[in-house]
Every structure is written in structure tokens, then in C-alpha cells.
């Protein structure tokens, strides 16, 4: 079968979405399908630039390429699902979040700007029309599916995917550090862990891995709080280093705001480590059960610190949560085979 993966790209920004796209490409090819990724550059703003991208995709007829007939199209990101093809499946990563769940927050468009309200309504209308034209709609998590139902009235099916190197994560020692690997951005809320470290009583460190727009601000904050001796910024680390840091951590912190999915959660569970997340973190709360596979706490530095203090004080309980997390992951049958079967049927 000839399969085209349609998505958008923000140049020089790589994260979970790019890992997911590569994973899908590799899995489709491994299953014997001729597969290519078709992408266009994307800008998150201003609205005029977003509209331009929407129009580009809406004008694309995937039946009209010189390669011959394409049997299936899998669209991943807004607004790639605006394209036209009779056998398009959508596996939705997320929509244009600034006009959906992030609307009227510091991270989105504002209701006190008439143009922003009009833009929000336009995107919702065009999204709904395009998604209803798809042969089937899947989402990468229940969290994304719930947004789709709430804002667009469209039902979907969640398809969970395994993280990269899923078979290489192992349990190691319980060393005195909390590991926090993720792109350093405001929505990932690494500052919650950083501020919490000022209230952590035991000799526990925080190790941050990754780079991003908040890199300098987080380093400045650590100095302001006098935490240079308790915090390490590892920068961009390679995969085997990341696996080792997971393996030997006390716990893993991943407390983003309304995360779509979050490979960090699954990588921690595969490493048999408890995950500390927040009640409003979205995707991670689909996997982390408070007190059983980790801690689900308020997005508050004191609550995060209390969770860390508790795990250090009772490391036997922390190890048990980690083992429960791995067992829970294994029970969910998260595999690329299931994803490919659904997207190509």
C-alpha cells in the first residue's frame, strides 16, 4: 500500500511530534507499506500567517500527484487535515491550541480582542468541516479526543504509541535526584520543579535535560533561589544518556499544562520510576494513578515538594510505585502494530 503521512514542520524545533512522525514512518515501512512524509512549514502566529497555512493545505488534492494513486493518507497536525483525499485518516496530535483549550490564558488568544474571537470561530468552523470529511478520526490520547468532542462535536478513538527505544528502558538504582527531561518551554512548567526544590528537605537534586526558549530564564531563576548546588542543567543529551538518567532516578517529574500525550510519562514507567505530575497536565494523567504509579498533585511548588519529600522518605513505596507503573504500561498493549492496523484498515 502507498501511504502518505501529512504534517507540518516548525524549522529547527524537534520534540515529541517529530519523534512520533518518524516512528509512524518507520512502522509503516516495516509493515511493508511504501511511505513518505509530506510537510509544509508552519508559523504559530500571527493569525494571518496561520490562515495562509490553512489555505495552502485546503488547496492540496492528494489524488493529483505524479506518483500515481496514493492509497491512504494519514494526517497528523493542524492544518494538514484540511487536505483532500477520499481515504484520509486523521491521527490527531493536537489542533491550534491557542484558540482552543489555551484560549484566554497567557498562552493563547484573548477574548477581549475582537479579531482573536473571530479567528477562534473561523478555525473551529474550518476544523470541524475538514475533520468530518475524513474517513476516520483517531487521536494520540484520550485528552486530545476529549477536546475534539468538547470543541468540535467530533467523536474519535485514541491510539497510544510506544516511545522510541521502548525496549531499552530498565530499572536501576534509586539515586537522590529527580529527573526532568523535556523541551524547556513555559507550557512544560519546569519552573514548578525548580521552585519546589527550595522546599525539598532531603539531599535530593533536580536534573533538567533539554534546551528551549526558557533555558536562560530557568538558569536565572535557579540562581535567584540559591539552588545552584541542588540543580543541574544537562542540556541536550543523547538517547543512551537519557536512558541512564531515567534508570537511576528517584522519580521523574513531568508536570506540563494540558499536555497532548507525553513520552516522558511512558519512558519513566518503562524505567520502573514513579512519575510526579499535576492534576491539569492532561496526557500524563491518563497513565499516572496517584499513590499507585506515582503522584498526581496540584500545580503548586509546595505540593510538588511534598511529593518528592514523601518518595525520598519512603523509598520502598517509591520503588513499588515504579514497578506498578511498568506493569500498568505492559498491560495496556501499547504497540505500533495496533496503530498501523487501525490506520491502514
ABEGO torsion letter per residue (X at the ends): XBBBBBBBBBBGBBBAAAAAAAAAAAAAAAAGBBBBBBBBBBBAOBAAAAAAAAAAAAABBAAABAAEBBABBBBABOAAAABBBAABBBBBABBBAAABAABGBAABBBAABAAAAAAAAAAAAAAAAAAAABABBBBABAAAAAAAAAAAGBBBBBBBBBBBGAAABBBBBBBBBBBBBBBBBAAAGAAAAAAAAAABABBBBBBBBEBEAAAAAAAAAAAAAGAAAABBBAEBBBAAAAAAAAAABABBBBBBBGBABGAAAAAAAAAGBBBBBBAAAEAAAAABBBGAAEBBBBBBAAAAAAAAAAAAABAAAAAAAAAAAAAAAAAAGBBAAAAAAAAAX
